[in-house]
Amino acid sequence: MGSVTRDRRQIQTAVLGGADSEEPLVLPLEAIELDAFRNLHKRDSFWCGLLLGGCGGRLTTKLYTDRVCHFAHHPGPDGQPHVCGRRARSVSSADHLYVKSAAVAWLRSRGTRADIDFAESDGIPLGSLVDIRLAGRKLRVHLDQSVAPQWDDEHEPVLGVMVPVDPDTLIRRWYVNRIRLDSVGTSRSVRIGTEAFARPTEWFALEECEMTERGLSTPAVKRIVQSRSTPPPTLRATRTNRKQPDTRTRMQVLFRRVEEARRVGAVVVVSRVSQTLEALEGADQETQAQIDTVLKDAKVWLQEQAAARQETYSRLSGAVADGDVQEARALLAHVNAIAAHDRTDTETQTAAAAATFLAGKRREQEETARRLNAAAEAREEARRQSARQKTNAVERVRTTLRTLRRHGRTMLGTEKRRKVALLSDLADKAGGQLSRSEINQVEAWKARVQRERKPPAPEQAPPAQRNPASERTPAPDRDRSTRQQDEPRLHQQVPRADWYSETCPRCYARSGKPCDNDDRVGPSRTRQLPHDERLRRVRRRSSRPSRQQPREKRRHREKRSEQSEGGTAARTWQAWEVRCPKCQAPSGARCEPDGLHRERVKWAAEFTRKLWG
């Protein structure tokens, strides 16, 4: 199905107090206005409201100087951006909440109560319609073009500024009321307008309007109704001899009406004026010729409009049959705007079929969007679960390393092998979240376990020292353990002056530098003794015969390395030779400021005890 692209339109509206709140507000677009907005609402919380089509999550304000300021969701627990399926995010996305709030306040000021809700049926986006039900009257506010207005329904339509209306409807209904919302600070102000045929829309504040038996009434509605309902005044006797307009003058007026009606596409007006011209009497021959010409042109124009109307409905039916959603939506809006009068049964069925088709497609799109959002949320949850597993694996790796450093020397072989196997599995699960030092420690423990599992190769004694009897008869286990205890330890087999002559293959300490205390032996950051891997490297290098060194000196050095005391390394450690655990004075340096600390003396004795048992 493909990946879901995140909607990058900035959120400009929110609600106060909670996810199901009906109190909207608009965020200022400029940074200088946002500072005052934050001070005003420093104790309020902003939410991606459910009535805005949002996810119900909490929002925060984002201040920018190079672009417009906007609301933003808080990031998820894993630090990733929050995914929200809200569609309407512009300044007008909360207009239905402002309409409801303004209507409630307006009716309350007149002592009237009404039921106000947002029509939410299949295929109708939330916020497109606002239904206002009063005693005996019902209003339906169309804020966008999602739903075509029904003029013969029980609801009186109130159209938004972007909802079209055909001229024939204006002529037949005398007028149409409209609604407009203007931004005022962090709110939206409601204004009501009245549009009549060939007249500009007049706008009024909501307080200037009222509910009458005809429905929503404005000052312009009152004038229109009064002009059409008041009978013409009775002529006085003194004016009985006033001349009536002659036929030529009336003809010119009707000609202008026909021309204006054809310019705006008013089929009903052209038909009515044509009937009036046909019934006109008293015209001379020249005037009648002009009337016939105009009637002929009007008849041709009406035939063209009828053909165009029939073609539009035919194209609409074809778009529905072909499944072309975009074409069907555009044609249905067109026929609702200019061809909604005097529909035949076939045209009514075609429009109804198109509306049903679009509603079904809208439901399919919403279902597809829900599936895509669910799939995206599932992938996001899987990614978060994987991240949590990696984080958990990293923590367990570090815990296992600490356990091995503290108790690895005294731990049983089977337990140690189990710990190292677990450590290897956890390191694989952690992926690339381990540091280089931690990876090196894991590899070192794996190599150490492998070395411990291999039986040590017996050292071959010189031929002159071999005992044939011992080769025939194996020595008892007691003698073997005694020989292992008598053997000097690794750091005793290497002169202390050569301990740091080579780079450490374990912690990569350079030549002349002590090894890092990665197994936490003592409080210092460096080890008192080099790593065994480093000492083995030094011993291998020193065991190679040197051409410049005479054989007697090499024999003397090998004999000295096998001494039980191990040279200078076997003596007792003095306090000045170890790092002070209190002031961290390095070996060879004095403690500051009080001289030799007692903790340093105790640590030297403890280290000697641990070293030699």
PyMOL commands that set and color helices and strands:
alter all, ss='L'
color gray80, all
select helices_A, chain A and resi 31-40+50-52+91-109+167-173+206-208+219-229+237-239+247-264+267-278+285-322+325-338+345-407+413-433+436-453+463-465+468-472+477-486+490-493+496-498+532-543+551-561+567-570+575-577+598-612
alter helices_A, ss='H'
color red, helices_A
select strands_A, chain A and resi 13-16+24-26+46-47+58-62+70-73+115-117+129-133+138-142+156-160+176-184+187-195+202-205+210-212+215-217
alter strands_A, ss='S'
color yellow, strands_A
deselect
rebuild
show_as cartoon
